[in-house]
Amino acid sequence: MAGYIRKVKVGRRNRYEILHAQPLRRPELTHIAIGELIKLGESQIKEPLEKASTGF
C-alpha cells in the first residue's frame, strides 16, 4: 500500500505532492479519501478565523 505523499525530485530539490485520492488505511474508513479529511480540517480552521476577523 502506498503512502499519502509522493516525493518528486526537481533539480536539486524535492517537491512533495499529497495524493488526495488515497483511502484511509483503517479497514472501517477505507471509503474516505485523505483529500476529504484535509478539506474537513481546512474548513475547521477557516471557520474560526472568519469569525475572529468579523467579530461575531
C-alpha positions in Angstrom: 0.0 0.0 0.0 1.3 3.4 -1.0 1.5 6.4 1.3 -0.3 9.7 1.2 2.6 11.8 -0.1 4.7 11.5 -3.3 8.2 12.9 -3.4 9.3 14.3 -6.8 12.9 15.3 -7.5 13.1 18.7 -9.2 16.7 19.5 -9.9 18.5 19.5 -6.5 15.3 20.0 -4.5 12.4 17.7 -3.5 8.8 18.6 -4.2 6.1 16.9 -2.2 2.5 16.2 -3.5 -0.4 15.0 -1.5 -2.2 12.0 -3.1 -5.8 13.2 -2.4 -7.5 10.1 -3.7 -5.7 7.7 -1.4 -8.1 6.0 1.0 -7.5 6.0 4.7 -5.8 2.8 6.0 -8.2 1.7 8.7 -10.5 -1.0 7.3 -13.6 0.7 8.5 -12.6 4.0 7.0 -11.3 3.0 3.5 -14.3 4.6 1.9 -12.9 8.0 2.9 -10.1 9.6 0.8 -7.3 11.6 2.5 -8.4 14.6 0.5 -11.8 14.6 2.2 -10.1 14.6 5.6 -7.9 17.5 4.5 -10.9 19.5 3.3 -12.6 18.9 6.7 -9.5 20.1 8.5 -9.3 23.2 6.3 -12.9 24.1 7.0 -12.5 23.7 10.7 -9.5 26.1 10.7 -11.1 28.6 8.2 -14.4 29.0 10.2 -12.8 30.2 13.5 -10.6 32.6 11.6 -13.5 34.1 9.7 -15.5 34.6 13.0 -12.4 36.2 14.6 -12.0 38.7 11.7 -15.7 39.8 11.7 -16.0 39.9 15.5 -19.0 37.5 15.6 
